[in-house]
Amino acid sequence: MSYIVNGREFDREPAPGQCLRTFLRELGHFGVKKGCDAGDCGACTVWLDGAPIHSCITPAFRADGREVTTIEGLGRPGALHPMQRQFEEAPGFQCGFCTAGMIMTSATFTEDQKADLPRALKGNLCRCTGYRAIEDAVKGVSAVETAAPGKAVGTNVGAPAGHDVVTGHAEFTMDTHIDGMLHLKVLHSPHAHARILSIDKSTALAVPGVHRVYTWEDVPRRQFTTAIHTDHMVDPDDTRILDDTVRFAGQRVAAVLADTVGAAEEGCRRLAVDYEVLPAVFDPEAATADGAPQLHGSHDPFVRDPVHNILLELHSHIGDVDAGFAVADVVHEATYFSPRVQHAHLETHGSIAWMEDGRLIVRTSSQSPSIAKVKLEYLFALRPDQVRVFCRRVGGGFGGKQEVIAEDLVALATLDTGRPTCLEYTREEEFTTASPRHPMTLTVKLGAKADGTLTAFQVRNVSNTGAYGNHGGETLYAGGAAVMIYRCPNKKYDAYSVYTNTVPSGALRGYGMTQPAFAVESAMDELARALHIDPLELRRRNIVRPGEALVALHEGPDDVVFTEDGLAKCIDLVGDALARTADRPTPGPEWLVGAGVASSLHETAPPTEHLSEAWVTLGDDLIYELAVGTPEFGEGTSTAHVQLAADQLGTTPSRIRLVQSDTDRTGFDTGAFASAGLFVAGNAVLRAAGAVRDRILEFAAAHTRVHVVMCVMDDDGVVCGDRRVSLAELVALARTRGIRFTAARKAYGSPRSVTSNTQGFRVAVHRVTGEIRILYSVHAADAGVIINPAQVRGQVEGGVAQGIGFALTENHHVDDRGVMVNPNLRNYRIPAYADIPRTELLLVGSADSTGPMRAKGMAECCINPVAPALANAVHDATGVRYRALPLTPERIYGRLPAEQSVSTG
């Protein structure tokens, strides 16, 4: 067969049944991505004779003799296709994993299609941007600016990898080929709870190309936690690489290593496993009852009560809630439920391992290569110098890659065989085995005087941690912060993290705060209506104010700086925005219209220790090399780090070369989660760049015999009084004296500050179908000093979009056997372009941050008020309170009063 790809002819036979996507990648066209392999996401879009197609569902043989164009062939170096240029200049991406497919689709649009993007983009999904930036790119709206020397902060500087992203040359984890690489596939348990009695490997090993079969008998018997934190002691060591007991449907049973993916999959199918099926429990309340099936023994000191499957419980109180309720004029009590939610980052989990000079090298899709390295050292008894872990560009994370769930198996196989090994998750494996958001059931009881003053605030939180406790304790602690937003003398918080025979829960954007925020902010809305007080006004009267203690779980001292009233400003901005847009047209008489708001406070770094180290060096080529361990997966920290360094060094971002997320080439970094990529690593960058600047200025001052206070950086030189000395001259002179302009600095996640966010919606609810249509979305945020306005906008829009999905469409359906029944993007239903409105973003300027140049991260906190604001708007429209998510049309319609739900004809 003959294929013409990007104008080059290939004579090659695809494998029987091979799809065009994998065939093109085998030919080296790595811009063709895998997001689903089911035609759902569009990341694999290429042109076939000029027409866009999803290559993952197109048989390779159909391209025989035809013209195939991938993103790499769309433009030429120095001559981008107009759509590539528009995506770079908008910028129309964050992580960039979907970008090649978006561009290949959009580059074929007619003007009519550009005018109807909800239809035109229905085959392409993005999990990061919220789609507004993509719309801007398609329509040619540019935001990227060029920064003057020393003036990068506050400017819409483009991402350092922007050009590579839009041309398809940005390397993601699996975008490589290593000769002799073997492939791992995993056999997953069909049972929610079972003991493995035996595994017959013989028929699997007989499959041509199969090299090894690994079972629980072949792996180190060390227990660990897959969760990533600097202090691993905050998470329970209740997990093994492979175990002889499975505790959820989908858990690893065995791993097959083979020459090809197909051979490894066939090996998995041939394995004969004898199980002793054990009783299972899926509901956390049932799991705590006497006589419930026990998931874990008492050997783990972190398990609070193994008999009742309780990983951890928290009990705290301030004042006397009983007395507070006794003096209340109104008491509201209700129970709220937030379901399991998947990250759905378009790049699935994946890792590649190989040996190099006797060392284990792991290339992986992770939010923390530094801690992944520490875990591999522990699991396989390796010295730190025997392991290197690094990331290329990561295709989305949102907390899902704050785990070690692929690295261990590839390391095992490579250490065993000495050969390169690859493990790449399928989309179904993401849904059934990777760690989603914790389902939580919260009962909130509020008491208030007639004027709205809170007298008592009580929360009971039951969190379903699933079969293992990764993140189960830390998210429970984080949820306690939902009670700190309101001032009240009597508070009580009881919380339980409970094991069940379901997929282990983990970290997801908002980290333990999103579910309690839904409950507390819904309850505040209900209390306001019971008091006949405007919901915004009730919040204004009770929010914590600067100078007051942020009381959540205790009254002791903390390290949080809280000196400005950002939350009150956010509430006022959203209130004003809803008022000025109140007269906008509504859909018609068959729709019920209402508005809702919700707020959130979020600490800018986790309370557990967070550490980052940055290195800055002025090279002989007069380019500053900035090395920082934080990976880039769409949160924009790389751009912000370059801007911070450029400002400190008085230069432009083009003269900063970024090296990142590589344990051989960067210092230790706890990871990019909890907004610490900006807040902590940004401070390290600022300090390291400042130290290099000071060394250069001191050297230049000594060289010119001018006092250092008279010396300033000047892009590629230093002005010392009335004389300018080039960096080239200074570097050459320093070299003769054995001096290098380099510095390393560390930063820690303390002291911290707080971000404030308020979300407002106006919605219409259809009387007949229960459909919810968002008419207006507004979000106010206290982001401190803005490093890059376009990126802040992108983070908020992306967070709001994810929050809308969490509230309206996404649900992890599990049957009575504990098996997920909708493990694909089509049926799980993350939002598409047509589902997401444009959100008006209102920024509050503040200076109370301890972050770099007083900036605050926005990646985490913006999602928290979205779901409750939607629920409150739906209640305002319908008069019906919905306390369980998602707010699907059938759930809405089923409870509408008959007089509202009748057709108007």
C-alpha positions in Angstrom: 0.0 0.0 0.0 1.1 3.6 -0.6 0.3 6.5 1.7 1.0 10.2 1.1 1.4 11.9 4.5 2.2 15.7 4.5 3.4 15.4 0.9 5.7 12.4 1.6 5.1 9.0 0.2 5.3 5.9 2.4 5.1 2.3 1.2 4.0 0.4 4.2 1.3 -2.1 5.2 -0.8 -1.4 8.3 -1.5 -4.2 10.6 -4.9 -6.0 10.1 -7.6 -3.8 11.7 -5.2 -1.0 12.5 -6.7 2.5 12.8 -5.2 5.4 11.0 -4.2 7.2 14.3 -1.8 4.5 15.4 -0.5 4.0 11.9 0.4 7.7 11.6 2.1 7.8 15.0 4.1 4.8 14.0 5.3 6.8 11.0 6.4 9.5 13.5 3.5 12.0 13.3 3.0 12.4 17.0 0.8 15.5 16.6 -2.0 13.0 16.1 -3.2 12.4 19.7 -5.2 9.7 21.5 -7.9 11.0 23.8 -10.6 8.4 23.4 -10.1 5.9 20.5 -13.8 6.1 20.0 -14.4 9.2 17.9 -15.6 11.2 20.8 -12.9 13.9 21.5 -11.4 14.9 18.1 -7.8 15.0 19.4 -6.8 12.7 16.6 -8.3 14.8 13.8 -6.4 14.8 10.4 -7.3 15.6 6.9 -8.1 12.9 4.4 -8.0 14.5 0.9 -8.6 17.8 2.6 -11.6 16.8 4.8 -11.2 16.5 8.6 -11.8 13.0 10.0 -11.3 11.3 13.3 -8.3 9.0 12.6 -9.0 6.8 15.6 -12.1 5.4 14.0 -10.8 5.4 10.5 -9.2 2.2 9.3 -5.7 2.8 8.1 -6.3 1.0 4.8 -8.8 3.6 3.7 -6.0 6.2 3.3 -4.3 4.0 0.8 -3.4 6.2 -2.2 -4.9 9.3 -0.7 -3.6 12.5 0.7 -3.2 12.6 4.5 -2.4 15.9 6.3 -1.5 16.1 10.0 -0.9 19.1 12.1 2.9 18.9 11.3 2.1 19.3 7.6 -0.5 22.1 7.9 2.1 24.9 7.9 5.8 25.2 7.3 8.5 26.6 9.6 8.3 30.3 9.5 5.0 30.1 7.5 2.2 28.9 9.8 -1.2 28.2 8.5 -3.5 31.2 9.5 -5.4 29.0 12.0 -2.2 27.9 13.7 -1.1 31.5 14.0 -4.5 32.5 15.4 -4.4 29.7 18.0 -0.9 30.8 19.1 -1.9 34.5 19.3 -5.3 34.1 21.1 -3.9 31.9 22.8 -6.4 29.1 22.1 -5.0 26.4 24.4 -3.9 25.6 27.9 -2.5 22.1 28.2 -2.5 21.9 24.4 -3.3 18.2 24.0 -6.6 18.9 22.1 -5.1 21.8 20.1 -3.8 19.9 17.0 -7.3 18.4 16.5 -9.0 21.7 17.1 -6.8 23.4 14.6 -7.2 20.7 11.9 -11.0 20.9 12.3 -11.2 24.7 12.5 -8.8 25.3 9.6 -11.5 23.9 7.2 -14.4 26.1 8.5 -16.4 28.3 6.1 -17.7 31.6 7.4 -21.0 30.0 8.0 -19.4 27.4 10.2 -17.5 30.0 12.1 -20.9 31.7 12.8 -22.2 28.4 14.2 -19.4 27.0 16.4 -21.7 25.0 18.7 -22.5 22.8 15.7 -19.1 23.1 13.9 -17.0 22.1 17.0 -19.3 19.4 18.3 -16.7 16.7 17.4 -13.9 18.3 19.4 -13.6 18.4 23.1 -11.4 20.5 25.4 -11.2 20.0 29.2 -9.0 23.0 30.0 -10.0 26.2 28.4 -13.8 26.6 28.8 -13.8 27.1 25.0 -13.9 30.9 25.0 -10.2 31.1 24.1 -10.8 28.5 21.3 -13.6 30.7 20.0 -11.4 33.7 20.0 -8.7 31.7 18.1 -11.1 30.5 15.4 -12.4 34.1 15.0 -9.0 35.6 14.9 -9.1 37.5 18.2 -5.6 38.0 19.5 -4.5 38.6 23.1 -0.8 37.8 23.1 1.5 40.8 23.7 5.2 41.4 23.5 6.7 42.5 26.7 9.3 45.3 27.1 12.5 44.4 29.0 11.7 44.1 32.7 8.0 44.7 32.1 6.7 41.1 31.5 4.5 40.9 34.6 1.0 42.1 33.9 1.4 41.4 30.2 -0.3 38.8 28.1 2.9 37.1 27.2 2.5 33.9 25.1 3.3 30.5 26.5 7.0 29.4 25.9 5.8 26.3 24.1 3.1 28.1 22.2 4.7 27.7 18.8 5.4 24.0 19.3 1.9 23.4 20.5 0.2 24.8 17.4 2.6 23.1 15.0 2.3 19.7 16.7 5.9 19.5 17.8 5.3 19.9 21.6 6.3 16.5 23.0 3.8 14.9 25.4 4.6 11.8 27.3 3.9 9.1 24.7 5.3 11.2 21.8 8.4 9.2 21.3 9.7 5.9 20.0 12.4 3.7 21.6 13.8 0.7 19.8 13.0 -2.6 21.4 10.2 -1.1 23.6 7.9 -3.6 25.2 4.3 -2.9 26.1 2.4 -3.6 29.4 -1.3 -4.3 29.6 -3.2 -5.0 32.8 -5.9 -7.5 33.7 -8.5 -5.9 35.8 -10.7 -7.5 38.4 -14.3 -8.2 37.4 -15.2 -8.4 41.1 -15.6 -5.6 43.6 -14.2 -7.8 46.4 -12.3 -11.1 46.0 -9.4 -13.1 47.1 -7.1 -14.4 44.4 -6.6 -18.1 44.9 -4.5 -18.8 41.9 -3.4 -17.4 38.5 -2.4 -19.7 35.7 0.1 -17.9 33.5 0.8 -20.7 31.1 -1.7 -19.9 28.4 -0.8 -16.2 28.5 2.9 -16.9 28.2 2.2 -19.1 25.2 0.9 -16.1 23.2 3.5 -15.1 20.6 5.4 -12.0 21.7 4.5 -12.3 25.5 7.6 -12.1 27.7 6.4 -11.9 31.2 3.3 -12.1 33.4 3.5 -10.3 36.7 1.2 -11.2 39.6 1.2 -10.3 43.3 3.9 -13.0 43.8 6.3 -11.2 41.5 6.3 -7.7 42.9 7.9 -6.1 46.1 5.5 -6.7 49.0 5.9 -3.1 50.2 2.8 -1.1 51.0 2.6 2.5 49.9 0.2 5.2 49.0 -0.3 6.3 45.4 -1.1 9.8 46.6 1.5 12.5 46.1 2.4 14.8 49.0 5.7 16.0 50.3 4.9 14.2 53.6 3.8 10.7 52.6 2.8 10.2 56.3 -0.5 12.1 55.7 -1.8 9.3 53.5 -2.2 5.6 54.5 0.2 3.0 53.2 -2.7 0.6 52.3 -1.8 -0.2 48.6 0.5 -2.7 46.9 1.7 -2.7 43.3 -0.3 -6.0 42.8 -2.2 -7.7 45.6 -3.7 -11.1 46.3 -6.9 -9.3 47.4 -8.9 -7.1 45.1 -11.1 -4.4 46.6 -12.9 -2.8 43.7 -14.0 -3.8 40.2 -11.2 -2.7 38.0 -8.3 -3.2 40.4 -5.1 -4.7 38.9 -4.9 -8.4 39.0 -1.9 -9.1 36.8 0.3 -7.3 34.2 1.4 -8.8 30.9 4.5 -7.6 29.1 4.8 -8.2 25.4 6.3 -7.0 22.1 3.0 -5.3 21.1 -0.1 -3.9 22.8 -2.2 -6.5 20.9 -0.1 -9.4 22.2 -0.2 -8.0 25.8 -4.0 -7.7 25.6 -4.4 -11.2 24.3 -2.2 -12.4 27.1 -4.5 -10.7 29.6 -7.5 -12.4 28.0 -5.8 -15.8 28.3 -5.0 -15.6 32.0 -7.0 -18.0 34.1 -7.7 -16.6 37.5 -9.5 -18.4 40.3 -11.2 -16.0 42.7 -12.9 -16.4 46.0 -15.6 -13.8 45.8 -16.1 -11.9 49.0 -19.0 -9.7 50.3 -18.8 -6.1 49.1 -20.2 -2.8 50.3 -20.6 0.3 48.1 -22.4 2.8 50.4 -20.2 4.5 53.0 -23.0 4.7 55.6 -23.6 0.9 55.1 -19.8 0.3 55.3 -19.6 1.8 58.8 -22.4 -0.4 60.2 -21.7 -3.4 62.5 -21.2 -6.5 60.5 -20.3 -4.8 57.2 -17.6 -6.4 55.0 -14.2 -5.3 56.1 -11.8 -4.0 53.4 -8.6 -3.6 55.3 -7.1 -5.2 58.4 -5.8 -3.5 61.5 -2.1 -3.7 60.4 -2.1 -0.1 59.0 -1.8 2.4 61.9 -3.4 5.1 59.7 -6.8 3.2 59.5 -8.9 4.7 62.3 -11.4 1.9 62.6 -10.9 -1.0 60.3 -13.9 -2.9 61.8 -16.2 -0.2 60.5 -14.1 0.7 57.4 -13.3 4.2 58.7 -10.0 5.5 57.4 -10.1 8.7 59.3 -12.6 10.7 61.3 -12.4 14.4 62.4 -14.3 16.0 65.2 -13.9 19.6 66.1 -16.0 22.2 67.7 -15.8 25.9 68.7 -18.2 27.3 71.2 -21.5 25.4 71.9 -23.6 24.6 68.8 -26.5 23.4 70.9 -26.7 26.7 72.7 -26.4 28.5 69.4 -29.4 26.6 67.9 -31.4 27.2 71.1 -31.2 31.0 70.6 -31.7 30.9 66.9 -34.9 32.4 65.4 -34.6 30.1 62.3 -32.9 26.8 62.0 -32.2 25.1 58.6 -31.0 21.6 58.3 -30.7 19.5 55.1 -28.5 16.9 53.4 -26.6 17.4 50.2 -24.9 14.9 47.9 -22.0 15.4 45.4 -21.3 12.4 43.2 -18.1 10.8 41.9 -16.6 12.9 39.1 -13.7 12.0 36.7 -10.9 14.4 35.7 -11.2 13.4 32.0 -7.9 15.0 31.1 -7.5 14.2 27.4 -4.1 12.7 27.8 -4.6 9.5 29.7 -2.1 8.3 32.3 1.1 6.8 30.8 4.7 6.1 31.6 7.8 4.9 29.7 10.8 3.4 31.5 14.3 2.3 30.3 17.8 1.7 31.7 20.6 4.1 30.9 24.1 3.6 32.3 22.7 1.4 35.0 20.0 3.9 36.1 16.3 3.6 35.9 14.8 6.4 33.7 11.1 7.1 33.8 9.3 9.5 31.4 5.8 10.0 32.8 2.7 12.1 32.8 2.7 13.4 36.4 2.1 16.5 38.4 5.1 15.7 40.6 8.1 13.9 39.1 10.1 14.6 42.2 7.8 12.7 44.5 7.2 10.0 41.9 11.0 9.4 42.0 10.9 9.1 45.8 8.2 6.5 45.7 10.0 4.4 43.1 13.2 4.5 45.2 11.2 3.2 48.1 9.3 0.5 46.2 12.3 -1.0 44.5 15.0 -0.2 47.2 16.9 2.1 44.9 19.3 4.9 45.8 18.4 8.4 44.7 21.2 8.4 42.2 19.8 5.3 40.6 16.6 6.9 39.4 15.6 9.8 37.1 12.0 10.8 36.6 11.0 13.5 34.1 8.0 14.9 32.3 7.6 16.4 28.9 4.4 18.5 28.4 1.5 16.9 30.3 -1.9 16.8 28.7 -4.0 17.9 31.6 -4.0 16.9 35.2 -6.6 18.6 37.5 -5.3 16.5 40.4 -5.7 13.2 38.5 -1.9 13.0 38.0 -1.2 13.7 41.7 -0.8 9.9 42.0 1.7 7.2 41.1 -0.4 4.7 39.2 1.5 3.9 36.0 5.2 4.5 37.0 5.5 1.5 39.3 4.6 -1.1 36.7 6.9 0.2 34.0 9.7 0.4 36.5 9.0 -3.1 37.6 9.2 -4.5 34.1 12.3 -2.5 33.0 14.2 -3.4 36.2 13.3 -7.1 35.6 14.0 -7.3 31.8 16.4 -4.4 31.2 14.3 -3.4 28.3 12.3 -0.2 27.6 8.7 -0.6 28.8 5.5 1.5 28.0 2.2 1.5 29.8 -0.6 3.8 28.4 -4.1 3.9 29.9 -7.1 3.5 27.7 -10.0 5.9 28.2 -12.0 3.1 29.8 -9.2 2.4 32.3 -9.2 6.1 33.2 -12.8 5.9 34.2 -12.7 2.6 35.9 -9.3 2.6 37.7 -8.0 6.2 38.0 -9.0 8.1 41.1 -12.1 10.4 40.7 -13.4 13.1 43.0 -14.7 11.8 46.4 -18.5 11.4 46.6 -19.6 13.2 49.7 -22.8 13.4 51.6 -23.0 16.4 53.9 -25.6 17.4 56.4 -25.6 21.1 57.1 -27.4 22.7 60.0 -27.5 26.4 60.4 -29.0 28.7 63.0 -29.6 32.4 62.7 -31.2 35.3 64.4 -34.0 37.2 62.6 -31.5 39.8 61.3 -29.4 37.0 59.7 -26.6 36.8 62.2 -25.4 33.2 62.4 -25.7 31.6 65.8 -24.7 28.0 65.1 -23.0 26.2 62.2 -22.8 22.4 62.1 -21.6 20.1 59.3 -21.4 16.3 59.1 -19.4 15.0 56.2 -19.3 11.4 55.0 -16.7 10.9 52.3 -16.4 7.8 50.2 -12.7 7.2 49.8 -13.3 4.0 47.8 -11.1 0.9 48.2 -7.9 2.8 49.2 -7.2 5.9 51.2 -5.1 7.9 48.8 -6.1 11.6 49.5 -9.0 10.4 51.7 -7.7 12.1 54.8 -6.3 15.3 53.3 -9.5 16.0 51.3 -11.4 15.5 54.6 -9.3 18.2 56.3 -9.6 20.5 53.3 -13.4 20.2 53.4 -13.3 21.7 56.9 -12.3 25.0 55.3 -15.9 25.4 53.9 -17.0 26.5 57.4 -14.3 29.2 57.7 -16.0 31.5 55.2 -18.7 32.6 57.6 -18.3 34.2 61.0 -20.1 32.3 63.8 -19.2 31.8 67.5 -20.5 28.2 67.5 -19.2 25.7 65.0 -19.0 21.9 64.8 -17.5 19.7 62.2 -17.7 15.9 62.1 -16.3 14.1 59.2 -15.6 10.5 58.2 -13.5 9.1 55.3 -14.9 5.6 54.7 -13.6 2.7 52.7 -16.0 1.1 50.2 -15.6 -1.5 47.4 -15.5 1.2 44.7 -12.7 2.8 42.6 -10.4 4.7 45.0 -11.1 8.5 45.1 -8.4 11.0 44.8 -7.4 14.7 44.1 -9.5 16.8 41.8 -9.6 20.6 41.2 -11.0 22.1 44.4 -9.5 19.3 46.5 -12.1 18.5 49.1 -13.6 21.9 49.1 -15.9 21.6 46.0 -18.4 19.2 47.6 -18.7 21.0 51.0 -19.0 24.3 49.1 -22.0 22.9 47.3 -23.6 21.9 50.6 -22.8 25.0 52.6 -23.6 27.6 49.9 -26.9 25.8 49.1 -27.7 25.7 52.8 -27.0 29.5 53.1 -29.3 30.2 50.2 -32.1 28.2 51.8 -31.5 29.9 55.2 -31.7 33.3 53.5 -35.1 32.4 52.0 -36.4 31.2 55.3 -35.3 34.5 56.9 -36.7 36.5 53.9 -33.3 38.1 53.4 -31.6 38.5 50.0 -29.0 35.7 49.7 -26.3 38.1 48.8 -27.1 40.3 51.8 -27.1 37.3 54.2 -23.6 36.5 52.9 -22.4 40.1 53.4 -23.6 40.1 57.0 -21.8 36.9 57.9 -18.6 36.6 55.8 -15.4 36.6 57.7 -13.6 39.9 57.6 -9.9 41.0 57.7 -8.6 40.9 61.2 -11.0 38.1 62.2 -9.8 34.5 62.7 -10.3 32.1 59.8 -11.9 29.5 62.1 -12.4 26.1 60.5 -11.3 23.1 62.6 -9.6 24.8 65.5 -9.0 28.2 67.0 -5.2 27.9 67.2 -2.7 30.2 65.4 -2.1 29.6 61.7 0.2 30.9 58.9 -2.5 32.5 56.8 -2.3 36.2 55.9 -5.7 37.8 55.5 -5.7 41.6 55.5 -8.0 42.6 52.6 -11.7 42.2 52.1 -11.5 40.5 48.7 -14.6 38.3 49.3 -16.9 41.3 50.1 -15.7 42.9 46.9 -16.3 39.7 44.9 -19.9 39.5 46.3 -20.6 43.1 45.4 -19.2 42.8 41.9 -21.4 39.8 41.1 -24.4 41.4 42.7 -24.0 44.5 40.6 -23.4 42.4 37.4 -26.6 40.4 38.0 -28.6 43.6 38.6 -27.3 45.4 35.4 -28.1 42.4 33.2 -31.5 41.6 34.7 -33.4 43.0 31.7 -31.7 40.8 29.1 -34.2 38.8 27.0 -35.4 35.4 28.3 -36.3 32.4 26.1 -40.0 32.5 26.4 -43.1 31.7 28.5 -42.3 27.9 28.6 -39.1 28.7 30.5 -38.7 29.5 34.2 -36.0 32.1 34.9 -34.0 32.6 38.1 -30.6 33.8 39.4 -28.2 32.4 42.0 -24.9 33.1 43.6 -22.3 31.3 45.7 -18.9 32.2 47.2 -15.8 30.5 48.3 -12.6 31.1 50.2 -9.5 29.0 49.4 -6.1 29.0 50.9 -3.3 29.6 48.4 -1.2 26.6 49.3 -1.9 23.4 51.2 -1.3 23.3 55.0 1.1 20.4 54.5 4.7 21.3 53.7 5.2 22.4 50.0 8.7 22.9 48.7 10.1 24.2 45.5 13.7 25.0 44.3 14.6 27.1 41.3 17.9 27.5 39.6 18.9 30.5 37.3 22.1 30.6 35.3 23.3 33.1 32.8 24.9 31.0 30.0 27.7 31.8 27.6 25.1 32.3 24.9 23.7 35.2 27.0 20.5 33.3 27.6 19.2 32.9 31.1 18.5 29.2 31.9 15.6 28.8 34.4 15.3 25.4 35.9 12.3 24.6 38.0 10.8 21.2 38.8 7.1 22.2 38.3 5.6 20.4 35.3 3.4 22.2 32.8 -0.1 20.8 32.1 -2.1 23.8 31.2 -2.2 25.8 34.4 0.2 28.3 32.9 2.9 28.2 35.5 5.7 28.0 32.9 4.6 31.2 31.3 4.3 32.9 34.7 7.7 31.6 35.8 9.4 33.0 32.7 7.6 36.4 33.2 8.7 36.6 36.8 12.3 35.8 35.9 12.3 38.3 33.0 11.1 41.0 35.3 13.7 40.4 37.9 16.5 40.2 35.3 15.3 43.3 33.5 15.0 41.4 30.2 12.4 39.9 27.9 10.8 36.4 28.1 12.6 35.5 24.8 15.9 35.5 26.7 14.7 33.0 29.3 15.3 29.3 28.4 13.1 27.1 30.6 14.1 23.7 31.9 11.5 22.0 33.9 10.2 18.8 35.6 13.3 16.7 35.4 14.8 15.3 38.6 18.3 15.3 36.9 18.1 18.9 35.7 16.0 20.7 38.3 15.8 20.9 42.0 13.2 19.2 44.2 9.6 20.4 43.6 6.6 19.0 45.5 4.5 19.4 42.4 2.0 21.5 40.5 -1.2 21.1 42.6 -3.1 23.2 45.1 -2.1 26.3 43.2 1.5 25.9 44.5 2.9 25.9 41.0 2.6 29.7 41.0 2.4 30.4 44.7 5.4 28.4 45.9 7.5 27.7 42.8 6.9 31.2 41.6 8.5 32.5 44.8 11.5 30.3 44.3 11.9 31.6 40.7 11.6 35.2 41.9 14.3 34.6 44.5 16.7 32.8 42.3 16.4 35.3 39.5 16.8 38.1 42.0 19.9 36.5 43.4 21.5 36.2 39.9 20.5 39.8 39.1 22.2 41.0 42.3 25.4 39.0 41.5 25.5 40.5 38.0 25.0 44.0 39.4 27.6 43.6 42.1 30.1 42.3 39.5 29.3 45.1 37.1 29.6 47.7 39.9 33.0 46.4 40.9 34.1 46.3 37.2 33.1 49.9 36.5 33.9 51.2 40.0 30.4 52.6 40.3 28.3 52.1 43.5 25.9 49.2 43.0 22.9 51.4 43.7 23.7 53.2 40.5 23.6 50.0 38.4 20.5 48.6 36.7 19.8 45.7 34.4 19.2 46.7 30.8 18.0 43.6 28.8 21.4 42.3 27.5 23.5 44.7 29.6 24.0 46.7 32.7 23.8 50.5 33.0 26.3 51.6 35.6 25.9 55.4 36.1 26.6 56.9 32.6 28.2 53.7 31.2 26.6 50.7 29.7 28.4 47.3 29.9 27.1 44.4 27.8 26.4 41.0 29.3 28.8 39.6 26.8 31.6 41.6 28.3 30.7 40.8 31.8 30.4 37.0 31.1 33.7 36.9 29.4 35.4 38.8 32.2 33.7 36.6 34.8 34.9 33.5 33.1 38.5 34.6 33.3 38.1 34.8 37.1 36.2 31.5 37.4 32.9 33.2 38.3 29.5 32.0 37.0 26.4 34.0 37.3 24.1 31.3 38.8 22.0 30.9 41.9 19.6 28.4 43.5 16.8 29.4 45.9 14.0 27.6 47.7 10.5 28.6 48.7 8.0 27.0 51.0 4.3 27.0 51.2 4.2 29.2 54.2 3.0 31.8 55.0 -0.1 31.5 52.9 -2.9 33.9 51.9 -6.5 33.3 50.7 -8.2 33.7 47.4 -11.9 34.8 47.2 -14.3 33.8 44.5 -18.0 34.5 43.8 -20.0 33.0 41.0 -23.3 34.2 39.7 -25.7 32.6 37.1 -29.0 33.5 35.5 -30.6 30.4 34.2 -33.8 29.3 32.4 -35.4 26.0 33.2 -37.8 24.5 30.6 -41.2 23.7 32.2 -41.7 20.6 30.0 -38.3 19.0 29.5 -36.4 20.1 32.6 -33.6 21.4 30.4 -31.4 24.1 32.0 -30.1 26.9 29.9 -27.5 29.3 31.2 -28.4 32.8 30.2 -25.6 34.6 31.9 -22.5 33.7 33.9 -20.3 36.0 35.9 -17.4 35.3 38.1 -15.5 37.6 40.4 -12.1 36.6 41.7 -9.4 38.0 44.0 -6.3 36.9 42.2 -3.9 39.3 43.8 -1.5 41.0 41.4 -2.1 39.6 37.9 1.0 38.1 36.3 -0.8 37.3 32.9 -4.3 38.5 32.5 -5.1 36.1 29.6 -4.0 33.1 31.6 -6.0 34.1 34.6 -9.0 34.5 32.4 -8.3 31.0 30.9 -8.0 29.4 34.3 -11.2 30.8 35.6 -13.1 30.0 32.4 -11.8 26.5 32.5 -12.7 26.1 36.1 -16.2 27.4 35.6 -16.7 25.0 32.6 -15.6 22.1 34.7 -17.9 23.2 37.5 -20.8 23.4 35.0 -20.1 19.8 34.0 -19.9 18.7 37.6 -23.2 20.4 38.3 -25.2 19.5 35.2 -24.0 16.6 33.1 -21.2 14.5 34.5 -22.0 11.3 36.5 -20.0 8.2 37.2 -22.7 5.6 37.0 -22.0 2.4 39.0 -24.2 -0.6 39.0 -25.1 -2.9 41.9 -21.9 -4.9 41.4 -19.7 -1.8 41.7 -19.0 -1.6 38.0 -19.0 1.7 36.1 -21.5 1.4 33.2 -20.6 4.5 31.2 -16.7 4.4 31.0 -16.4 6.6 27.9 -16.5 10.3 27.0 -19.7 10.0 25.0 -21.8 8.6 27.8 -20.0 10.2 30.8 -20.6 13.6 29.0 -18.0 16.3 29.8 -19.2 19.6 28.4 -18.7 20.4 24.7 -18.5 23.9 23.2 -22.3 24.2 23.0 -22.7 23.5 26.7 -20.5 26.4 28.0 -21.5 30.1 28.1 -19.1 32.9 28.0 -18.3 33.9 31.5 -17.8 37.6 32.4 -14.7 37.7 34.6 -14.4 40.5 37.2 -11.0 40.8 38.9 -10.4 42.3 42.3 -7.0 43.9 42.7 -5.4 43.1 46.1 -2.0 43.1 47.7 -2.4 40.9 50.7 -0.8 37.9 49.1 2.5 36.4 50.1 2.9 34.9 46.6 5.4 36.0 44.0 4.9 39.8 43.5 1.7 39.3 45.5 0.1 37.1 43.0 -2.4 34.3 43.8 -3.1 31.1 41.9 -6.5 30.8 40.2 -6.3 27.2 38.9 -7.9 25.6 42.0 -10.4 27.9 43.7 -12.5 29.0 40.8 -14.5 25.8 40.5 -15.8 25.8 44.1 -18.8 28.2 43.9 -20.0 27.1 40.5 -22.3 24.1 41.4 -24.0 25.8 44.3 -24.6 29.0 42.3 -26.3 26.9 39.6 -28.3 25.0 42.1 -29.4 28.2 43.8 -30.4 29.7 40.4 -32.4 26.6 39.5 -34.2 26.9 42.9 -34.9 30.6 42.3 -36.4 29.7 38.9 -38.5 26.7 39.9 -39.1 27.1 43.6 -37.8 23.5 44.0 -34.6 22.8 45.9 -32.4 20.1 44.4 -29.8 18.9 46.9 -28.1 16.2 44.8 -25.9 16.5 41.7 -25.9 16.4 38.8 -28.9 18.5 37.9 -30.0 16.4 34.9 -33.2 17.2 33.0 -34.9 14.1 34.2 -34.1 14.9 37.8 -35.3 18.5 37.4 -38.5 17.6 35.5 -39.4 14.8 37.9 -39.9 17.2 40.8 -41.4 20.3 39.1 -44.9 21.1 40.4 -47.6 20.0 38.0 -48.7 23.6 37.5 -45.2 24.5 36.3 -44.5 21.5 34.2 -47.6 21.5 32.0 -47.1 22.5 28.4 -48.1 26.0 27.5 -49.0 24.8 24.0 
